[in-house]
Amino acid sequence: MPHDEFDVVVVGAGAAGLAAARRLGANGLSHIVLEARDRPGGRAWTVRLANGEAADLGCGWLHSAETNPLAGVAESQALTVDKSPPPWGRAAAQVGPHRERAGAFMEAIGRFRERVETRPADAPDVACSALLAPDEPLNPLIDAVSTYYSGAELEKVSAVDLQAYEDSGVNWRVREGLGAAVAGLARGAAIRYSCPVRAIDRRGARLSIETDGGTLTAAAAIVTLPSDVIAASPDLFRPALPEKTEAASRLPLGLADKLYMELLAPGDFPVDSRAFGDMGRRATGAYQFRPLGRPLVEGYFGGELAQSLERGGLAGAFDFALGELVGLFGGDFRRAVRPLAFHGWRSDPFAMGAYSYARPGFAGSRLTLAAAVDDRLFFAGEACSPLSYSTAHGAYLTGRAAAEAAMRALRRGAR
């Protein structure tokens, strides 16, 4: 077979694309993964900080961990799965002047989540903000936390979509980094890096996939691009697929950015403790101290706040965080931390955001985005998962499912 003719071309080397490639390879199909970046992993990205510590600038938690396939992936790579509980589930993990309000906040957000989870199945969709108790003083912080897990403020997020999300409440970490585990899936895989796909033409007997390095042909393709990238690329498909562009636009990527700081006096804070910058407003950060016992502060910013901080890069994010932390712990804290790393996912041209949420009224767009076209164009990625969206394992599972669907279609065509 000529070098640029394949059974399947996979577009994107994130968790979905790598899962698809492994499935295709295990079944003997010729395939290639085309990746626009110069690295695998996509929005799962572990970096080595200046102080030598590993840090996830993208996704970092194994959600629903006891059934999460990426836990097994990490263990198969001899990585360390840490099962210590996250600080957000423990009122005692709160430090600083707001500590006495931690229990009240957990109760308030618990009542909000119960209202989401117990909505009648036939109730019309609304924005999640409609489910806030009107007299709850902690509503701004509940909204801030929405920007951490949805990447967007509650008035932008579908209640039906949030209700559908499946989460066992068990959350683990990979000590060496979840991004490292996802990138490990690329070992031995056929991948072309720095190779963005410009167009997928399905007008011929075989698909033509156009890249800066030339044109490839395939019987089928699996597209794992982020929803915002698809929405911004109406000319990606020939002929156009307006239903895909529209579905992707209704599943925009929210924003959740991380700032890592070195904690110069780590003994002053318990392991895996945390603080909110300001419990009275939604434009605030969450700060985890000594994650996994390391001398770090992990700052977390979401939604519109994260977007505004991206304009200032590392220096701007650090300046905002330092202002909040000094407000909590006093002026001496200025000498207690130094900035290490920050990544703005909105300004990342190959992501354009962190993870997807559904606009009110459009939870069904996930199935529309995931649907195959002509039995030879398949879609995967966290935005295609109706139950595990916004997670690396949701992306992984949809990639595996897309590979299975592509193989079934090729078998039908062969017969």
DOKOL-986154 format. One record per residue (C-alpha): chain; x, y negated, z. Coordinates in Angstrom, 1 decimal, m for minus. Each point is the difference from the previous one (the first is absolute). Layout:
<atoms>
+--------+--------+--------+--------+
! cadena !     c1 !     c2 !     c3 !
+--------+--------+--------+--------+
!      A !      X !      Y !      Z !
...
+--------+--------+--------+--------+
</atoms>
This chain:
<atoms>
+--------+--------+--------+--------+
! cadena !     c1 !     c2 !     c3 !
+--------+--------+--------+--------+
!      A !    0.0 !    0.0 !    0.0 !
!      A !    1.4 !   m3.5 !   m0.8 !
!      A !    1.3 !   m1.9 !    3.0 !
!      A !   m2.9 !   m2.5 !    0.0 !
!      A !   m2.9 !    2.5 !   m0.4 !
!      A !   m1.5 !    1.3 !    3.1 !
!      A !   m3.1 !    1.9 !    1.3 !
!      A !   m0.6 !   m2.8 !    2.5 !
!      A !    1.4 !   m3.4 !    0.7 !
!      A !   m0.4 !   m1.3 !    3.5 !
!      A !    0.0 !   m3.8 !    0.4 !
!      A !    1.4 !   m1.0 !    3.4 !
!      A !    2.3 !    1.7 !    2.5 !
!      A !   m1.8 !   m0.8 !    3.2 !
!      A !   m1.6 !    2.6 !    2.2 !
!      A !   m2.7 !    0.8 !   m2.6 !
!      A !    2.3 !    0.2 !   m3.0 !
!      A !    2.6 !    2.1 !    1.9 !
!      A !   m2.7 !    2.4 !    1.3 !
!      A !   m1.4 !    0.4 !   m3.6 !
!      A !    3.5 !    0.6 !   m1.4 !
!      A !    0.8 !    2.7 !    2.6 !
!      A !   m3.3 !    1.8 !   m0.8 !
!      A !    0.6 !   m0.2 !   m3.8 !
!      A !    3.6 !    1.3 !    0.4 !
!      A !   m1.1 !    2.9 !    2.2 !
!      A !   m2.3 !    1.1 !   m2.8 !
!      A !    2.6 !   m0.3 !   m2.7 !
!      A !   m1.4 !   m3.0 !   m1.9 !
!      A !    2.4 !   m2.3 !   m1.8 !
!      A !   m0.3 !   m3.4 !    1.6 !
!      A !    1.7 !   m3.3 !    0.7 !
!      A !   m0.6 !   m2.7 !    2.6 !
!      A !    0.4 !   m3.6 !   m1.1 !
!      A !    0.7 !   m2.4 !    2.8 !
!      A !    0.3 !   m3.8 !   m0.4 !
!      A !    2.2 !   m0.3 !    3.1 !
!      A !    3.6 !    1.2 !    0.4 !
!      A !   m1.0 !    2.2 !    2.9 !
!      A !   m2.8 !    2.6 !    0.8 !
!      A !   m2.6 !   m0.4 !    2.7 !
!      A !   m2.0 !   m3.0 !   m1.2 !
!      A !   m1.7 !   m1.7 !    3.0 !
!      A !    1.6 !    2.6 !    2.3 !
!      A !    3.5 !   m1.5 !    0.5 !
!      A !    2.5 !    0.7 !    2.7 !
!      A !    3.0 !   m2.3 !    0.3 !
!      A !    3.2 !    0.0 !    2.1 !
!      A !    0.1 !   m3.2 !    2.1 !
!      A !    3.2 !   m2.0 !    0.7 !
!      A !    0.2 !    1.6 !    3.5 !
!      A !   m0.1 !    3.5 !   m1.5 !
!      A !   m3.6 !    0.8 !    0.8 !
!      A !   m2.5 !    1.5 !   m2.5 !
!      A !   m3.1 !   m2.0 !   m0.5 !
!      A !   m3.2 !    0.4 !   m2.1 !
!      A !   m0.7 !   m3.2 !   m1.9 !
!      A !   m3.1 !    1.8 !   m1.4 !
!      A !   m2.2 !    2.6 !    1.5 !
!      A !    1.4 !    1.5 !    3.2 !
!      A !   m2.6 !    2.2 !    1.8 !
!      A !   m1.2 !    3.5 !   m0.7 !
!      A !   m3.8 !   m0.7 !    0.5 !
!      A !   m2.2 !    3.0 !    0.8 !
!      A !    3.3 !    1.6 !    0.6 !
!      A !   m1.0 !    3.5 !    1.0 !
!      A !   m1.4 !    0.5 !   m3.6 !
!      A !    2.2 !   m2.4 !   m1.8 !
!      A !    2.0 !    1.9 !   m2.7 !
!      A !    2.8 !   m2.5 !    0.2 !
!      A !    0.8 !    1.2 !    3.5 !
!      A !    0.9 !    3.4 !   m1.5 !
!      A !    1.9 !   m1.8 !   m2.8 !
!      A !    2.1 !   m1.8 !    2.5 !
!      A !    0.7 !    3.2 !    2.0 !
!      A !    0.9 !    1.9 !   m3.2 !
!      A !    2.7 !   m2.7 !   m0.5 !
!      A !    1.4 !    0.5 !    3.5 !
!      A !   m1.3 !   m3.4 !    1.0 !
!      A !   m1.3 !   m0.7 !    3.6 !
!      A !   m3.7 !   m0.3 !    0.5 !
!      A !   m0.5 !   m2.0 !    3.2 !
!      A !   m3.4 !    0.7 !    1.7 !
!      A !    0.1 !   m2.7 !    2.7 !
!      A !   m3.2 !   m2.1 !    0.0 !
!      A !   m0.3 !   m3.4 !   m1.7 !
!      A !   m0.1 !   m3.1 !    2.2 !
!      A !   m3.3 !   m1.2 !   m1.4 !
!      A !   m1.8 !    2.9 !    1.7 !
!      A !    1.3 !   m0.8 !    3.5 !
!      A !   m1.1 !   m3.0 !    2.0 !
!      A !    3.1 !    0.5 !    2.2 !
!      A !    2.2 !   m0.6 !   m3.0 !
!      A !   m0.9 !   m3.7 !   m0.1 !
!      A !    2.6 !   m2.3 !    1.4 !
!      A !    0.1 !   m3.8 !    0.6 !
!      A !   m2.6 !   m2.4 !    1.4 !
!      A !   m2.9 !    1.6 !   m1.9 !
!      A !    0.5 !    3.4 !    1.7 !
!      A !   m3.0 !   m0.3 !    2.3 !
!      A !   m2.2 !   m0.4 !   m3.1 !
!      A !    1.2 !    3.1 !   m1.8 !
!      A !   m2.7 !    2.2 !    1.5 !
!      A !   m2.7 !   m2.4 !   m0.9 !
!      A !    1.2 !   m0.2 !   m3.5 !
!      A !    0.1 !    3.7 !   m0.5 !
!      A !   m3.6 !    0.2 !    1.2 !
!      A !   m1.1 !   m2.8 !   m2.3 !
!      A !    1.6 !    1.5 !   m3.1 !
!      A !   m1.3 !    3.4 !    1.0 !
!      A !   m3.5 !   m1.4 !    0.0 !
!      A !    0.5 !   m1.6 !   m3.4 !
!      A !    1.3 !    3.3 !   m1.5 !
!      A !   m3.0 !    1.8 !    1.5 !
!      A !   m2.3 !   m2.4 !   m1.8 !
!      A !    1.9 !    0.7 !   m3.2 !
!      A !    0.0 !    3.8 !    0.4 !
!      A !   m3.7 !    0.3 !    1.1 !
!      A !   m1.5 !   m2.0 !   m2.9 !
!      A !   m2.9 !    1.9 !   m1.6 !
!      A !    1.0 !    1.8 !   m3.2 !
!      A !   m2.6 !   m1.9 !   m2.0 !
!      A !    0.8 !   m3.4 !    1.4 !
!      A !    0.9 !   m2.6 !   m2.7 !
!      A !    3.7 !   m0.9 !   m0.1 !
!      A !    1.1 !   m3.2 !    1.8 !
!      A !    3.3 !   m1.6 !    0.8 !
!      A !    1.5 !    1.3 !    3.2 !
!      A !   m0.2 !   m3.4 !    1.5 !
!      A !   m3.8 !    0.5 !    0.2 !
!      A !    0.6 !    2.7 !    2.6 !
!      A !    1.9 !   m2.3 !    2.5 !
!      A !   m1.9 !   m0.7 !    3.2 !
!      A !   m0.9 !   m3.7 !   m0.2 !
!      A !    0.9 !   m0.7 !    3.6 !
!      A !    3.3 !    1.9 !    0.2 !
!      A !    2.9 !   m2.3 !    0.9 !
!      A !    2.5 !    2.5 !   m1.4 !
!      A !   m1.4 !   m0.1 !   m3.5 !
!      A !    3.0 !   m1.9 !   m1.4 !
!      A !    2.3 !    2.7 !    1.2 !
!      A !   m2.2 !    2.8 !   m1.4 !
!      A !    0.2 !   m1.9 !   m3.3 !
!      A !    3.8 !   m0.2 !    0.3 !
!      A !    0.2 !    3.7 !    0.6 !
!      A !   m2.1 !    0.5 !   m3.2 !
!      A !    2.8 !   m1.7 !   m1.9 !
!      A !    2.4 !    2.6 !    1.4 !
!      A !   m1.9 !    3.1 !   m1.1 !
!      A !   m2.0 !   m1.3 !   m3.0 !
!      A !    2.4 !   m2.7 !   m1.0 !
!      A !   m2.9 !   m2.5 !   m0.2 !
!      A !   m2.4 !   m1.9 !    2.3 !
!      A !   m3.3 !    1.6 !    0.9 !
!      A !   m2.1 !   m2.3 !   m2.3 !
!      A !    1.8 !    1.5 !   m3.0 !
!      A !   m0.4 !    3.7 !    0.9 !
!      A !   m2.8 !    2.4 !   m0.8 !
!      A !   m1.7 !    1.6 !    3.1 !
!      A !   m0.9 !    3.1 !   m2.1 !
!      A !    3.6 !    0.5 !   m1.0 !
!      A !    1.3 !   m0.5 !    3.5 !
!      A !   m2.6 !    2.4 !    1.3 !
!      A !    1.1 !    2.7 !   m2.5 !
!      A !    3.7 !   m0.1 !    1.1 !
!      A !    1.0 !    3.2 !    1.8 !
!      A !    2.3 !   m0.2 !    2.9 !
!      A !    0.6 !    2.5 !    2.7 !
!      A !    1.7 !   m2.5 !    2.3 !
!      A !    3.2 !    2.0 !    0.1 !
!      A !    3.0 !   m2.0 !   m1.2 !
!      A !    3.6 !    1.1 !   m0.3 !
!      A !    3.2 !   m1.5 !   m1.4 !
!      A !    3.0 !    1.2 !   m1.9 !
!      A !    3.1 !   m1.0 !    1.9 !
!      A !    2.1 !   m0.4 !   m3.1 !
!      A !   m2.9 !   m1.8 !   m1.8 !
!      A !   m3.2 !    1.0 !   m1.7 !
!      A !    1.4 !   m1.7 !   m3.1 !
!      A !    3.0 !    2.3 !    0.1 !
!      A !   m2.3 !    3.0 !    0.1 !
!      A !   m2.0 !   m1.2 !   m3.0 !
!      A !    3.2 !   m0.9 !   m1.9 !
!      A !    1.3 !    3.5 !    0.8 !
!      A !   m2.7 !    1.4 !   m2.2 !
!      A !    2.0 !   m1.4 !   m3.0 !
!      A !    2.9 !    2.3 !    0.6 !
!      A !    0.4 !    2.2 !   m3.1 !
!      A !   m2.9 !   m1.8 !   m1.8 !
!      A !    0.2 !   m1.3 !   m3.6 !
!      A !   m0.3 !   m3.7 !    0.5 !
!      A !    1.0 !   m3.0 !   m2.1 !
!      A !    0.6 !   m3.1 !    2.1 !
!      A !   m0.2 !   m3.6 !   m1.0 !
!      A !   m2.5 !    1.2 !   m2.7 !
!      A !   m3.3 !   m1.9 !    0.3 !
!      A !   m2.8 !    1.2 !   m2.2 !
!      A !   m1.3 !   m2.7 !   m2.3 !
!      A !   m2.9 !    1.8 !   m1.8 !
!      A !   m1.7 !    3.4 !   m0.2 !
!      A !   m1.6 !    0.6 !   m3.4 !
!      A !   m2.5 !    2.8 !   m0.2 !
!      A !   m1.1 !   m0.5 !   m3.6 !
!      A !    2.1 !    2.9 !   m1.4 !
!      A !   m0.1 !    3.7 !    0.5 !
!      A !    2.6 !   m0.5 !    2.8 !
!      A !    0.4 !   m2.9 !    2.4 !
!      A !    2.7 !   m2.5 !   m0.8 !
!      A !    1.6 !   m1.6 !    3.0 !
!      A !    1.9 !   m3.2 !   m0.8 !
!      A !    2.9 !   m1.1 !    2.2 !
!      A !    2.9 !   m2.5 !   m0.4 !
!      A !    2.2 !    3.0 !   m0.8 !
!      A !   m2.2 !    1.5 !   m2.7 !
!      A !   m3.2 !    1.9 !   m0.6 !
!      A !   m0.8 !    3.4 !    1.5 !
!      A !   m2.8 !    2.4 !   m0.9 !
!      A !   m2.0 !    2.3 !    2.2 !
!      A !   m3.1 !    2.1 !    0.0 !
!      A !   m1.1 !   m1.7 !    3.3 !
!      A !    1.1 !   m2.7 !    2.3 !
!      A !   m0.5 !   m0.7 !    3.7 !
!      A !   m0.2 !   m3.7 !    0.9 !
!      A !    0.9 !   m0.8 !    3.7 !
!      A !    0.4 !   m3.8 !   m0.2 !
!      A !   m1.3 !   m2.2 !    2.8 !
!      A !   m3.5 !   m1.3 !   m0.5 !
!      A !    1.1 !   m3.6 !   m0.3 !
!      A !    2.5 !    0.9 !   m2.7 !
!      A !   m2.7 !    1.7 !   m2.0 !
!      A !   m2.4 !   m2.9 !    0.5 !
!      A !    2.7 !   m2.4 !   m1.3 !
!      A !    0.8 !    2.1 !   m3.0 !
!      A !   m3.1 !    0.2 !   m2.3 !
!      A !    2.2 !    0.8 !   m3.0 !
!      A !    1.6 !    3.0 !    1.7 !
!      A !   m2.4 !    2.4 !   m1.7 !
!      A !   m0.7 !    0.2 !   m3.7 !
!      A !   m2.9 !   m0.1 !   m0.7 !
!      A !   m0.7 !   m2.0 !    3.1 !
!      A !   m1.7 !    1.5 !    3.1 !
!      A !   m2.0 !   m2.9 !    1.4 !
!      A !   m1.7 !    2.3 !    2.5 !
!      A !    3.4 !    0.8 !    1.5 !
!      A !    1.1 !   m3.6 !    0.1 !
!      A !   m3.3 !   m1.0 !    1.7 !
!      A !    0.2 !    2.8 !    2.5 !
!      A !    3.5 !   m0.9 !    0.9 !
!      A !   m0.9 !   m3.7 !    0.5 !
!      A !   m2.7 !    1.1 !    2.4 !
!      A !    2.6 !    1.9 !    2.0 !
!      A !    2.6 !   m2.8 !    0.6 !
!      A !    3.1 !    0.6 !    1.9 !
!      A !    0.0 !   m1.5 !    3.5 !
!      A !    3.2 !   m1.3 !    1.5 !
!      A !    2.0 !    1.4 !    3.0 !
!      A !    3.6 !   m1.1 !    0.3 !
!      A !    2.6 !    0.9 !    2.5 !
!      A !    2.8 !   m2.0 !    1.6 !
!      A !    2.8 !    1.8 !    1.9 !
!      A !    2.0 !   m1.8 !    2.6 !
!      A !    2.9 !    1.3 !    2.1 !
!      A !   m0.9 !   m0.1 !    3.7 !
!      A !    3.3 !   m1.0 !    1.7 !
!      A !   m1.2 !    0.8 !    3.6 !
!      A !   m2.1 !    3.1 !   m0.6 !
!      A !   m0.1 !    1.0 !    3.6 !
!      A !   m2.4 !   m2.8 !    0.7 !
!      A !   m2.8 !    1.8 !   m1.8 !
!      A !   m1.4 !    3.5 !    0.3 !
!      A !    0.3 !    2.4 !   m2.9 !
!      A !   m2.9 !   m0.3 !   m2.5 !
!      A !   m1.6 !   m3.0 !    1.7 !
!      A !   m1.7 !   m2.8 !   m1.8 !
!      A !   m1.6 !   m3.4 !    0.1 !
!      A !   m2.3 !   m2.1 !   m2.1 !
!      A !    1.3 !   m3.5 !   m0.8 !
!      A !   m3.3 !   m1.7 !    0.8 !
!      A !   m3.1 !    1.9 !    1.1 !
!      A !   m2.3 !   m3.0 !   m0.9 !
!      A !    0.6 !   m0.2 !   m3.7 !
!      A !    0.1 !    2.3 !   m3.0 !
!      A !    3.1 !   m1.6 !   m1.6 !
!      A !    2.3 !    1.7 !    2.4 !
!      A !    2.6 !    2.8 !    0.0 !
!      A !    0.3 !    3.2 !    1.9 !
!      A !    3.5 !    0.8 !    1.4 !
!      A !    1.2 !    3.5 !    1.0 !
!      A !    3.0 !    0.1 !    2.3 !
!      A !    2.6 !    2.8 !   m0.1 !
!      A !   m1.8 !    2.2 !   m2.5 !
!      A !    1.3 !    3.6 !    0.5 !
!      A !    2.3 !   m1.4 !    2.6 !
!      A !    2.0 !   m2.1 !   m2.5 !
!      A !    1.2 !   m3.6 !    0.8 !
!      A !   m2.5 !   m1.6 !   m2.3 !
!      A !   m3.1 !   m2.1 !   m0.2 !
!      A !   m2.3 !    1.0 !   m2.8 !
!      A !   m2.3 !   m2.9 !   m0.9 !
!      A !   m3.1 !    0.7 !   m2.0 !
!      A !   m2.0 !   m2.7 !   m2.0 !
!      A !   m3.1 !    0.6 !   m2.1 !
!      A !   m2.4 !   m1.7 !   m2.4 !
!      A !    0.1 !   m3.7 !   m0.6 !
!      A !    2.7 !   m0.6 !    2.7 !
!      A !    2.3 !    2.5 !   m1.7 !
!      A !   m0.5 !   m1.7 !   m3.4 !
!      A !    0.9 !   m3.4 !    1.4 !
!      A !    3.1 !    1.4 !    1.7 !
!      A !    1.3 !    1.6 !   m3.2 !
!      A !    0.6 !   m3.5 !   m1.4 !
!      A !    2.7 !   m0.5 !    2.6 !
!      A !    1.6 !    3.5 !   m0.3 !
!      A !    2.0 !    1.4 !    2.9 !
!      A !    0.8 !   m3.4 !    1.5 !
!      A !   m3.6 !   m1.2 !   m0.1 !
!      A !   m1.4 !    3.3 !    1.5 !
!      A !    2.7 !   m0.1 !    2.8 !
!      A !   m0.8 !   m3.6 !    0.8 !
!      A !   m3.7 !    0.8 !    0.4 !
!      A !    0.7 !    3.1 !    2.1 !
!      A !    2.4 !   m1.8 !    2.2 !
!      A !   m2.5 !   m2.7 !    0.6 !
!      A !   m2.6 !    2.5 !    1.2 !
!      A !    2.5 !    2.0 !    2.1 !
!      A !    1.4 !   m3.1 !    1.7 !
!      A !   m3.5 !   m0.9 !    0.8 !
!      A !   m0.4 !    3.4 !    1.7 !
!      A !    3.3 !    0.5 !    1.7 !
!      A !    1.5 !   m3.5 !    0.3 !
!      A !    2.8 !   m2.0 !   m1.6 !
!      A !    2.8 !    2.5 !    1.0 !
!      A !   m1.5 !    2.4 !   m2.5 !
!      A !    1.6 !   m2.0 !   m2.8 !
!      A !    3.3 !    1.5 !    0.9 !
!      A !   m1.5 !    3.5 !    0.4 !
!      A !   m0.6 !    0.9 !   m3.7 !
!      A !    1.5 !   m0.5 !   m3.4 !
!      A !   m1.7 !    0.7 !   m3.4 !
!      A !    0.9 !    3.1 !   m2.0 !
!      A !   m2.5 !    0.7 !   m2.8 !
!      A !   m3.3 !   m1.0 !   m1.5 !
!      A !   m1.7 !    1.0 !   m3.2 !
!      A !   m3.0 !   m1.8 !   m1.6 !
!      A !   m2.1 !    2.6 !   m1.8 !
!      A !   m2.2 !   m2.6 !   m1.8 !
!      A !    3.1 !   m1.5 !   m1.7 !
!      A !    1.2 !    3.4 !   m1.0 !
!      A !   m0.8 !    0.2 !   m3.7 !
!      A !   m0.3 !    3.8 !    0.0 !
!      A !   m2.4 !    0.1 !    2.9 !
!      A !   m1.8 !   m3.4 !    0.2 !
!      A !   m1.2 !    0.9 !    3.5 !
!      A !    0.1 !    2.6 !    2.7 !
!      A !   m3.1 !    2.3 !   m0.1 !
!      A !   m3.5 !   m0.1 !   m1.3 !
!      A !   m3.3 !   m1.0 !    1.5 !
!      A !   m3.4 !    0.0 !   m1.7 !
!      A !   m1.9 !   m3.2 !   m0.4 !
!      A !   m3.6 !    0.0 !    1.5 !
!      A !   m2.3 !    2.0 !   m2.3 !
!      A !    2.8 !    1.7 !   m1.9 !
!      A !    1.1 !    3.0 !    2.1 !
!      A !   m1.0 !    2.2 !   m2.9 !
!      A !    2.7 !   m1.5 !   m2.2 !
!      A !    2.5 !    2.4 !    1.5 !
!      A !   m1.7 !    2.9 !   m1.8 !
!      A !   m0.2 !   m2.1 !   m3.2 !
!      A !    3.7 !   m0.8 !    0.1 !
!      A !    0.9 !    3.7 !    0.7 !
!      A !   m2.2 !    1.4 !   m2.9 !
!      A !    1.9 !    1.7 !   m2.9 !
!      A !   m0.3 !   m1.4 !   m3.5 !
!      A !   m0.2 !    2.2 !   m3.1 !
!      A !    1.1 !    3.0 !    2.1 !
!      A !    3.6 !   m1.2 !   m0.5 !
!      A !    0.4 !   m3.2 !    2.0 !
!      A !    0.0 !    0.5 !    3.7 !
!      A !    0.2 !   m2.4 !    3.0 !
!      A !    1.5 !    0.3 !    3.5 !
!      A !    1.1 !   m2.2 !    2.8 !
!      A !   m1.3 !   m1.1 !    3.4 !
!      A !   m2.7 !   m2.2 !   m1.6 !
!      A !   m1.4 !    3.1 !   m1.7 !
!      A !   m0.6 !    1.7 !    3.4 !
!      A !   m3.5 !   m0.6 !    1.4 !
!      A !    0.9 !    1.4 !    3.4 !
!      A !    3.7 !   m0.6 !    0.5 !
!      A !    0.6 !   m3.2 !   m1.9 !
!      A !    2.8 !   m2.4 !    1.3 !
!      A !    2.1 !    3.0 !    1.0 !
!      A !    3.0 !    1.8 !   m1.4 !
!      A !   m1.6 !    3.3 !    0.5 !
!      A !   m3.1 !   m1.2 !   m1.9 !
!      A !    2.2 !   m0.8 !   m2.9 !
!      A !    1.8 !    3.3 !    0.3 !
!      A !   m3.2 !    2.0 !    0.0 !
!      A !   m1.5 !   m1.9 !   m3.0 !
!      A !    3.3 !    0.6 !   m1.9 !
!      A !   m0.2 !    3.7 !    0.6 !
!      A !   m3.6 !    0.1 !   m1.0 !
!      A !    0.7 !   m1.9 !   m3.2 !
!      A !    2.7 !    2.4 !   m1.0 !
!      A !   m2.4 !    2.9 !    0.6 !
!      A !   m2.6 !   m1.7 !   m2.2 !
!      A !    2.5 !   m0.6 !   m2.7 !
!      A !    1.1 !    3.6 !    0.0 !
!      A !   m3.6 !    1.2 !   m0.3 !
!      A !   m0.6 !   m2.3 !   m2.9 !
!      A !    3.2 !    1.2 !   m1.8 !
!      A !   m1.1 !    3.6 !    0.5 !
!      A !   m3.4 !   m0.7 !   m1.5 !
!      A !    1.7 !   m1.7 !   m2.9 !
!      A !    2.3 !    2.9 !   m0.6 !
!      A !   m3.0 !    2.4 !    0.0 !
+--------+--------+--------+--------+
</atoms>
